[in-house]
Amino acid sequence: MATNSTPPKIKVGIIGCGNISPRYVDGCRKFDILDLVACADLYPENAQRLAADKELQARSVDDLLDDPDIQIIINLTIPAVHAEVSQQIIAAGKHVHTEKPLAVSREDGKNVLAAAQAKGVRVGAAPDTFLGGALQTCRKLIDDGWIGEVVGATTFMMNPGPELWHPNPGFLYDIGAGPLFDMGPYYLTALVHLLGPVSRVTGMSRITHAERIAQSKERFGERIPVKAPTYTSGTLQFASGPIGNIMTTFDGWYSNVPHIEIYGSQGTLWAPDPNWFGGEVKIRRARDEQWRSFPLTHSDQVSRGIGVADLAYGATYNRPHRANGNMAYHVLDIMHAIEESAQNGRHIDLTSMCDRPAMLPLGLLPGRLDAA
């Protein structure tokens, strides 16, 4: 739906004022439809710090939930309480956009979606990086047939672990985290965006070290028990036919393997890190002598917040939003199925399904998603 007028402002709040929250504030402020006004945290000093830095109102969680003017709340709490906080937001009659993953368990994820449907509100979920210029360009190249029929894909994420830099890394080694649940959503969401939903998976995993030692100044020397696998490899059968591979690990330092490659009957597409909105897109078609960079067809001057804006436009103009709860649940289901396969030594057929999200149209004005 195209509009010629400025969209109505929608007031937005944040619950959870941790490491990622400043990026959301800056990202949301790039969109005309969003009016991010307040923040809250279980620890009031965190909310006060973010509010002072970003010119927001620091509120209590209850006050934020009770405010009738706030229509969307962004849930940036730790994964263990994503579902609980999202349920509180939904019960207050507000749309929720949650950080990834949607929930720790499948059951909690289903309950969040069911509660939202019953209440008549929307669920959005990170990551929304697939709405950035790089992955939108990759999607257009695939849809326009530049590499022919897609037959396979590879995704690869390696680093030595967040304890080296994160100010509070403990939760990243807890159940519901680890490299698969922490970083996997970026790669799996990118693949679902590019190739559609997954129908079956196989996986293997391990915990390499029983504990980690925090290196950041805030937690230096703290011992972190490791409860989640730190090296996971999975094979994905897509409903549309291609076979993909995903590897995520907190056990390695260096690699020459690309973040994402898509293999087609007429060439190969190279995509950048799906944790970001931009980056170089490269393509090498059949019998090309070398790779060539492809100019971005969509803007990469967006950041965390574009998914919130798309949700706001969807709610305002009654159209689907792309970084939605159904896709987030499907990604959650894929990750659990990979872990189940690793534990049981067998293929796992997925019972969830989602739509392949629509590509953003070309030529959007900065800060607007009117024609999306």
Stockholm file with secondary structure:
# STOCKHOLM 1.0

chainA/1-372         MATNSTPPKIKVGIIGCGNISPRYVDGCRKFDILDLVACADLYPENAQRLAADKELQARSVDDLLDDPDIQIIINLTIPAVHAEVSQQIIAAGKHVHTEKPLAVSREDGKNVLAAAQAKGVRVGAAPDTFLGGALQTCRKLIDDGWIGEVVGATTFMMNPGPELWHPNPGFLYDIGAGPLFDMGPYYLTALVHLLGPVSRVTGMSRITHAERIAQSKERFGERIPVKAPTYTSGTLQFASGPIGNIMTTFDGWYSNVPHIEIYGSQGTLWAPDPNWFGGEVKIRRARDEQWRSFPLTHSDQVSRGIGVADLAYGATYNRPHRANGNMAYHVLDIMHAIEESAQNGRHIDLTSMCDRPAMLPLGLLPGRLDAA
#=GR chainA/1-372 SS CCCCSCCCCEEEEEECCSTTHHHHHHHHTTSTTEEEEEEECSSHHHHHHHHHHHTCEEECHHHHHHCTTEEEEEECSCGGGHHHHHHHHHHTTCEEEECSSSCSSHHHHHHHHHHHHHHTCCEEESCCGGGSHHHHHHHHHHHTTTTCSEEEEEEEEECSCGGGTCSSGGGGGSTTCHHHHHHHHHHHHHHHHHHCCEEEEEEEEECCCSEEECCSTTTTTCEEECCSCSEEEEEEEETTSCEEEEEEESSCSCCCSCSEEEEETTEEEEECCTTSSCCCEEEEETTCSSCEEECCSSCCCCCTTHHHHHHHHHHHHTCCCSSBHHHHHHHHHHHHHHHHHHHHTSCEECCCCCCCCCCCCTTCCTTCCTTC
#=GC SS_cons         CCCCSCCCCEEEEEECCSTTHHHHHHHHTTSTTEEEEEEECSSHHHHHHHHHHHTCEEECHHHHHHCTTEEEEEECSCGGGHHHHHHHHHHTTCEEEECSSSCSSHHHHHHHHHHHHHHTCCEEESCCGGGSHHHHHHHHHHHTTTTCSEEEEEEEEECSCGGGTCSSGGGGGSTTCHHHHHHHHHHHHHHHHHHCCEEEEEEEEECCCSEEECCSTTTTTCEEECCSCSEEEEEEEETTSCEEEEEEESSCSCCCSCSEEEEETTEEEEECCTTSSCCCEEEEETTCSSCEEECCSSCCCCCTTHHHHHHHHHHHHTCCCSSBHHHHHHHHHHHHHHHHHHHHTSCEECCCCCCCCCCCCTTCCTTCCTTC
//
